Amino acid sequence: MVGAGGASYPAAFRLAEAGQKVVMADPKGELGGNCLFSGCIPSKTMRELAQVAVRAQRLLSWTGAVDFVDLQRQRDDVQRIRFLQHQGELRAHPNVTFLKGTVELLGNGRARIQGPEESTEVTAIGMILGTGARARRPVNGPPCRQDWRPRERPRR
Ligand SMILES: Cc1cc2nc3c(=O)[nH]c(=O)nc-3n(C[C@H](O)[C@H](O)[C@H](O)COP(=O)(O)OP(=O)(O)OC[C@H]3O[C@@H](n4cnc5c(N)ncnc54)[C@H](O)[C@@H]3O)c2cc1C
């Protein structure tokens, strides 16, 4: 399984439940891909929290300020909980070996997984490429943010 995003890791668990041995690798070292790491989850956590603050201002005449550091902490907590849940899923599926590393296809069912310290070679009867895609900014379109883990307060 090349990549461990939302398209890949459920397939890895299904294959394991069907009795297959699965090797899955992703340089992030966590399951969830860009959605959990830098896309959907961080962006929606920030959006939800911003909406709560705006509603409190409008409906409850709340005049307090939102500390961006608190928002970041909440966002990071949501992410951390999901990472922990995924680690539990991996423990529950001993047929799935997850490696931190980038996969290079070598042909004839062989692949090299280059990890931070060592490289591992595997041979498989099948491979699933779940390497995702990158957003492209449309011509003359608005700016397109790929990574939603801003460390500074975003401008309005
Ligand atoms: C800012 C933002 C907000 C988003 N919000 C939403 C939302 O609210 N709802 C929604 O449904 N979707 C949202 N998306 C889209 C969602 O993130 C993607 O649809 C989803 O992540 C695609 O999953 P995937 O598994 O196909 O790919 P990815 O999540 O991109 O996963 C691919 C994985 O493959 C790994 N990889 C790549 N090359 C290799 C290699 N050679 N070897 C090993 N691993 C490799 C990458 O490290 C990555 O982890 C958002 C995206 C962004 C950028």
The ligand as a MOL file (V3000), in Angstrom:
LIG
                    3D

  0  0  0     0  0            999 V3000
M  V30 BEGIN CTAB
M  V30 COUNTS 53 58 0 0 0
M  V30 BEGIN ATOM
M  V30 1 C -7.0540 22.3920 2.9750 0
M  V30 2 C -7.8190 21.1580 2.5880 0
M  V30 3 C -9.0970 20.9450 3.1340 0
M  V30 4 C -9.8110 19.8120 2.7860 0
M  V30 5 N -11.0440 19.6230 3.3530 0
M  V30 6 C -11.7780 18.5430 3.0230 0
M  V30 7 C -13.0460 18.3050 3.6260 0
M  V30 8 O -13.5060 19.0720 4.4630 0
M  V30 9 N -13.7370 17.1940 3.2740 0
M  V30 10 C -13.2280 16.2960 2.3390 0
M  V30 11 O -13.9100 15.3030 2.0480 0
M  V30 12 N -12.0360 16.4900 1.7630 0
M  V30 13 C -11.2870 17.5740 2.0770 0
M  V30 14 N -10.0630 17.7590 1.4960 0
M  V30 15 C -9.5830 16.7690 0.5160 0
M  V30 16 C -8.9750 15.5450 1.2030 0
M  V30 17 O -7.8640 15.9480 2.0010 0
M  V30 18 C -8.5230 14.5520 0.1060 0
M  V30 19 O -9.6230 14.2380 -0.7090 0
M  V30 20 C -8.0130 13.2760 0.7260 0
M  V30 21 O -6.9260 13.5590 1.5910 0
M  V30 22 C -7.5730 12.3110 -0.3730 0
M  V30 23 O -7.1430 11.1150 0.2510 0
M  V30 24 P -6.0570 10.1950 -0.4590 0
M  V30 25 O -5.8160 9.0260 0.4380 0
M  V30 26 O -6.4810 9.9430 -1.8700 0
M  V30 27 O -4.7500 11.0890 -0.5820 0
M  V30 28 P -3.8830 11.8290 0.5300 0
M  V30 29 O -4.6810 12.1410 1.7480 0
M  V30 30 O -3.2030 12.9340 -0.2030 0
M  V30 31 O -2.8340 10.7150 0.9710 0
M  V30 32 C -1.8160 10.3020 0.1200 0
M  V30 33 C -0.6470 9.8750 0.9900 0
M  V30 34 O 0.3240 9.2650 0.1350 0
M  V30 35 C 1.5870 9.5900 0.6350 0
M  V30 36 N 2.5530 9.4080 -0.4400 0
M  V30 37 C 2.7160 10.1320 -1.5620 0
M  V30 38 N 3.7130 9.6340 -2.3090 0
M  V30 39 C 4.1860 8.5460 -1.6220 0
M  V30 40 C 5.2150 7.6010 -1.8590 0
M  V30 41 N 5.9760 7.6290 -2.9670 0
M  V30 42 N 5.4360 6.6300 -0.9320 0
M  V30 43 C 4.6700 6.5470 0.1980 0
M  V30 44 N 3.6700 7.4200 0.4570 0
M  V30 45 C 3.4470 8.4010 -0.4280 0
M  V30 46 C 1.4690 11.0360 1.1130 0
M  V30 47 O 2.4590 11.3150 2.1240 0
M  V30 48 C 0.0540 11.0490 1.6820 0
M  V30 49 O 0.0210 10.8690 3.0960 0
M  V30 50 C -9.2880 18.8840 1.8460 0
M  V30 51 C -8.0140 19.0930 1.2890 0
M  V30 52 C -7.2880 20.2050 1.6520 0
M  V30 53 C -5.9330 20.4260 1.0270 0
M  V30 END ATOM
M  V30 BEGIN BOND
M  V30 1 1 1 2
M  V30 2 1 2 3
M  V30 3 2 2 52
M  V30 4 2 3 4
M  V30 5 1 4 5
M  V30 6 1 4 50
M  V30 7 2 5 6
M  V30 8 1 6 7
M  V30 9 1 6 13
M  V30 10 2 7 8
M  V30 11 1 7 9
M  V30 12 1 9 10
M  V30 13 2 10 11
M  V30 14 1 10 12
M  V30 15 2 12 13
M  V30 16 1 13 14
M  V30 17 1 14 15
M  V30 18 1 14 50
M  V30 19 1 15 16
M  V30 20 1 16 17
M  V30 21 1 16 18
M  V30 22 1 18 19
M  V30 23 1 18 20
M  V30 24 1 20 21
M  V30 25 1 20 22
M  V30 26 1 22 23
M  V30 27 1 23 24
M  V30 28 2 24 25
M  V30 29 1 24 26
M  V30 30 1 24 27
M  V30 31 1 27 28
M  V30 32 2 28 29
M  V30 33 1 28 30
M  V30 34 1 28 31
M  V30 35 1 31 32
M  V30 36 1 32 33
M  V30 37 1 33 34
M  V30 38 1 33 48
M  V30 39 1 34 35
M  V30 40 1 35 36
M  V30 41 1 35 46
M  V30 42 1 36 37
M  V30 43 1 36 45
M  V30 44 2 37 38
M  V30 45 1 38 39
M  V30 46 1 39 40
M  V30 47 2 39 45
M  V30 48 1 40 41
M  V30 49 2 40 42
M  V30 50 1 42 43
M  V30 51 2 43 44
M  V30 52 1 44 45
M  V30 53 1 46 47
M  V30 54 1 46 48
M  V30 55 1 48 49
M  V30 56 2 50 51
M  V30 57 1 51 52
M  V30 58 1 52 53
M  V30 END BOND
M  V30 END CTAB
M  END
